[in-house]
């Protein structure tokens, strides 16, 4: 009950967003956007490669991954599909070196995220370089296993079940599985990435806020596109990159805001216990 009073208090939200604004949260989000844009395709290919280890071919993994990209982004990007298919074909020719390069690309993104999160949490002593990379690998492994479980749930288990009385049920379960995977990913990021003591309640609240803001914007943007289709008169062939950058920037903003909310909530909780 006392935690709910904190969440519904005006000072909590004011303090969190003022800290975000005065600590240059928008600029930090822009930096994360840069790293996300550079590592998005390698991360996507890494997930496809991991799932393909448990399948006879990677075609099913590619189709599932691209379907999730369509679900988690406001509009489909045909250019991304072409890049993913091309990159996967190239990566199969250099298995070990290519796989190691994909892992390193993902660790670069996690490293940039750790620096920004540590600044938000005002961490005085950062992790050692090796420890930081081991934390990134551990988090990456957990996320990969969660993705694999979601893949088998939506592609293997659900098709075997009979839902004749309620044919919409599989679609609802798939949507819940995607939202659950997204919330779990944000929770683990807020819990593990900062080199600080983060409580489960604080990390969970940040994850719920980020998931809600992410999904709200995605649905809202798709409705906007249906009413006012985006024209490519101004940007031409660069339209895909422009829309993708805007979406990545928004995603990184809510990711940093979620971290700031987790930090502010944790400080309020610690003050109650003192």
N, C-alpha and C positions, 0 to 999 in steps of 0.2 A: 504493500500500500504506500509506503514511504517513497518507493522508487517511482510510483505513478505520480506522486505529488511533484517530484523533480521534473518529470517529462512534461507535465501540464503547466509548469510554471513559466512565466514570461521571461524571467531572468536566465533560465537555461538556454532557450533558443536565442535570445539576444546575445548572450555571452558567446555562444558557439559561432554564430554568424559574424559577429564583430571580430573574433579571433581569426576567422577565415579571411575576412576582408583585409584586416590590418597586417596579417602575416603573409600577404601577397599570394593568397590561395589560388587566384585565377592564373597567375604566372606559373605557379607550381603545377597546376593542371595542364597548362600549355606545354610545359616540359615533358610531362608524362604522355601527353598526346603525341609529341614528337617520337618518343621511344615506342609507343604503342603502334604508330603508323609504320615504323621501320621493322618491327618484330611481329606484326600481325600475321603476315603470310607464313613466316617460319614457324610460329606457334601453331597455326592451323595445320600445316603439313606435319608437324611433330605429333599432334593429336591423331591425325589420320594414320601416320606410320605406327603409332602405338596400338591403335585399335586393329590395324591390319595384321599385327603379329598373331592375333587370335582368329584370323579368318584366312581362307585360302586365297582370296584376292582382295585388293584394296578398293575395288569399285564400290562395294556396299558401304564401306567406311567413308569414302569421298561423298557419296550421295547423302548419307546421314549427316555429315558435317556441314555440307552446303545447305541442307534443309534447316539446320540449326542457325546458320548464318542468316538465312532468310527470316527465321522466327525472331532472332535477337536483334535484327537491324530494322530500321523503319521502312526500308524499301529494298528490293533485290538489286544486286550489283552483278551484272553479267560479266563485267571485266574481271571481277574477283574470281569467278568460276574459271575463266580461262587461265588466269595466273596460277591458281591452285592446281589445275590439271597439268599444266606445263611443268610446274615446280616438282610435283610428285613424280612425273616421268623422269625428270633430270636426277632427282634424289635417289632413285633406284639404281642408278649406275655407280654411285659412290656411297655405299651403304654406311660403313662405319664413320668415315670422315663427315659425310653429310649429316648423319644422326647426331654426332658430337657438335657440329656447327649449329644445328637446330636447338639443342639443349643450351648451348652457350648464348644464343640469341634470347631465349626465354629468361635466362639468368640475368642478362643485361637489363631487361625490363623490370624484373623483381628487385635488382640492385637499385635502380633509380627510384622505384616505389619505396624501398626501405629508407633511403636517404630523406625523402620528403616526409614520410610518416614519422621518422625519428625527430625531424624538425618540429612537427606538430606536437608530438609528445614531449618535446624539450629534453630529449635524451642527452645526457652529458657524456656517456661513455658508449661509443659504438662497438658493435661486434667486430671481432677479428675478421680479416678478409676471408680466410678459409671457412670459419664458422658461418659467416654470412652466406657463402655459396652453398654450404651444407644445408642450411635452413631453407634456401631457395630450392635445392634439389628435393628435400623432404616434402615441402609444400607442393612442388610440381608433381611428385609421385602420388601424393594423396589426391590431388585434383585429377590426375590421369586415371586412377582407379575409380574415382567417383564417376568420371565420364564413361569409363568402360561399363560400369554397372548400369548407368542410365541407358547406354546403347543396347545392352542385352535385354533390358526391361522393355524398351520401346520397340525393338526389332525382332526379338526372339520369343519373349514370354507373352506379351500382349496378343500377337497374332494367333497364338495357340488357344486363347480363351474365346468362349462363345458369348457374344453380347447381342443376341438377336432381339431381346426385349428392349434393350436400351443401346441402339447402335452408336449413339454419340459418346458413350462411356469411354471407349479407347482414346478418342481425341481429348477428352477431359483429363484422363490419366496421363497422357503424353504431355499436356500443358502443365499439369501439376509437377511432373517429373522434371521438366525443363526449369520451372520456377524454383523447385527444390534444389536442383543442381546450382542454379545461379545464386540462391541464398546461401548455400553451403560454401560456395567459392568465396563470396564476400566475407562470410564469417571467419573462414580460415585465414584470409588475407589480413583482416583486422586483428585477429588473435595472434598470428604467428609473425607477421612481417615486422612490426615495431619491436625494437630492443627495449621493451618496457613491460611492466606487469599489467596485462590487460585482462579484466574480468570477463567471464562468459556473458554476463548480462549486457555489459557495454558493447562487446563485439557483436552480440546478437542484435542489439538495437540498431547499431550502425548498418548491419547486413540487411535488416528489414527495411530501413529507410532507403538504402541504396537500391534494393530490389524494387521497392514500390515506385521510387522516382524514375528508375530505368524503364519499368514496364509502362508507367503512365505516359512518359514521353514517347515511347515507341508506338503505343496505340494512338496517341494524339497526333503524331506525325503521319501515321498511315491514313488516318481520317482526313488530315489536311491535304495529303497527296491525292486522295480520291476526289476531293472537292475542287482543289486547285492544282492540277498537274504541273510538275516542275518543267519549265521550258529550258532547252539547251541553247537558246539564242545567244546568251551572254558568254557562257563558258565553253560551249561546243563540246568537244571530246573530253574536256577536263571536268565535266559536270560530275562524273562518278567520284573523282578524287576530291572535289570540293565538298560534296554531300557527305562523303565518308569522313573527311577531316572534321566537319562540323559535328557529326554524330560522335566521333571519337572524343572530341573536345568536351562535348556535353557529358559523355560517360565518365571522363576523367575528373570533371568538375564535381559530379555527384559522388565519385569515389573518394575524392579528397574531403568533401563536405561530410560524408559518412564517417571518415576517420576523425574529423574534428568533433563531430557529435559524440563519437565513442570516447574520445579523450575528455571532453567536457563532462560527460556523464560519469566517467570513472572518477574524476576529481570531485564531483559532487557527492558520489557514494563514499569516497575516502573521507571527505569532510564530515559525513554523518557518523562514521565509525570512530572518528577521533574524539 
